[in-house]
Amino acid sequence: MYVVIVGCSESGYHLSKALIAGAHEVVVVEKNVARFQLLNEELGSVAVLGDGTDQATLKRAGVARADVVVSLTGEDATNLVISQMTKHIFHVPRTMALIKDPKNEPIFHEVGVDVVVNSTHLVLASL
């Protein structure tokens, strides 16, 4: 499976490692130069430097052939834009997005994001 991850915080880093270990093809889009360099040093040439809301950056990452795009930036609004772009412009069959503010979840579902991971609900469900 070809997976594009946009945003490489700790979650993105560990997800990338797990997917690579599972023999999946992974590309990470990261705009922070230091994180981009760290990814490429530790995991091989898996990162593309750039903004995940930029069409040219997404094209360089090969989004048009991706099986799934996972949006893991620190901003709900950015994850929404990435999910919409990859779903409707690049026709990615499956999109996933992390959200932090529970009130945003209905918006993600309305625009067709396939999987919405609500970190607040996950913690509450575990209590």
URBEL-V107873 format. One record per residue. N is the residue number from 0. SS is DSSP state (2 for helix, 1 for strand, 0 for the rest). PHI is phi as a letter, one per 20 degrees, with the letter a starting at -180 (none if undefined). PSI is psi in degrees with one decimal (* if undefined). Layout:
BEGIN
{{N,SS,PHI,PSI} {N,SS,PHI,PSI}}
END
This chain:
BEGIN
{{0,0,none,140.3} {1,1,d,117.8} {2,1,d,130.1} {3,1,d,125.6} {4,1,d,126.8} {5,1,d,117.4} {6,0,n,120.4} {7,0,c,69.5} {8,0,f,-163.9} {9,2,g,-41.1} {10,2,f,-46.6} {11,2,f,-38.3} {12,2,f,-50.0} {13,2,f,-35.3} {14,2,f,-43.2} {15,2,g,-47.5} {16,2,g,-44.3} {17,2,f,-41.4} {18,2,f,-41.1} {19,2,f,-42.7} {20,2,f,-28.2} {21,0,e,13.7} {22,0,m,27.2} {23,0,e,153.9} {24,1,e,125.4} {25,1,c,137.2} {26,1,c,134.4} {27,1,d,129.6} {28,1,e,121.6} {29,1,c,132.6} {30,0,e,-14.6} {31,0,e,119.5} {32,2,f,-43.2} {33,2,f,-43.4} {34,2,f,-38.6} {35,2,g,-47.8} {36,2,f,-41.3} {37,2,f,-44.5} {38,2,g,-48.7} {39,2,f,-34.0} {40,2,f,-42.2} {41,2,e,-34.0} {42,2,d,1.8} {43,0,n,-172.8} {44,0,f,73.2} {45,0,d,-6.2} {46,1,d,147.7} {47,1,d,127.5} {48,1,e,124.8} {49,0,q,176.7} {50,0,e,126.0} {51,0,f,-6.7} {52,0,e,4.8} {53,0,e,124.2} {54,2,g,-39.4} {55,2,f,-40.0} {56,2,f,-44.3} {57,2,f,-37.1} {58,2,f,-43.7} {59,2,f,-31.6} {60,0,f,-5.8} {61,0,m,30.7} {62,2,g,-31.9} {63,2,f,-23.6} {64,2,d,6.1} {65,0,f,144.0} {66,0,e,-31.4} {67,1,b,144.4} {68,1,d,128.5} {69,1,d,119.9} {70,1,e,114.0} {71,0,c,30.8} {72,0,f,172.0} {73,0,e,1.5} {74,0,c,126.4} {75,2,g,-43.7} {76,2,f,-39.9} {77,2,f,-42.4} {78,2,f,-34.8} {79,2,f,-46.4} {80,2,f,-45.6} {81,2,f,-44.9} {82,2,f,-43.8} {83,2,f,-45.5} {84,2,f,-48.0} {85,2,f,-32.3} {86,2,f,-47.2} {87,2,e,-26.3} {88,0,e,-44.8} {89,0,e,-5.4} {90,0,l,41.1} {91,0,f,129.8} {92,0,f,-25.3} {93,0,b,128.4} {94,1,c,144.9} {95,1,c,142.6} {96,1,b,141.6} {97,1,e,132.7} {98,1,c,152.6} {99,0,d,-34.0} {100,0,e,114.3} {101,2,g,-27.9} {102,2,f,-16.1} {103,2,e,-14.7} {104,2,g,-45.5} {105,2,g,-34.7} {106,2,f,-43.4} {107,2,f,-42.1} {108,2,f,-40.1} {109,2,f,-35.4} {110,0,e,1.3} {111,0,n,15.8} {112,0,f,128.0} {113,0,f,-43.1} {114,1,c,124.1} {115,1,d,119.6} {116,1,d,110.9} {117,1,e,104.2} {118,2,f,-35.0} {119,2,f,-45.6} {120,2,f,-36.3} {121,2,f,-42.7} {122,2,f,-44.8} {123,2,f,-39.8} {124,2,f,-25.2} {125,2,e,-13.2} {126,0,f,*}}
END
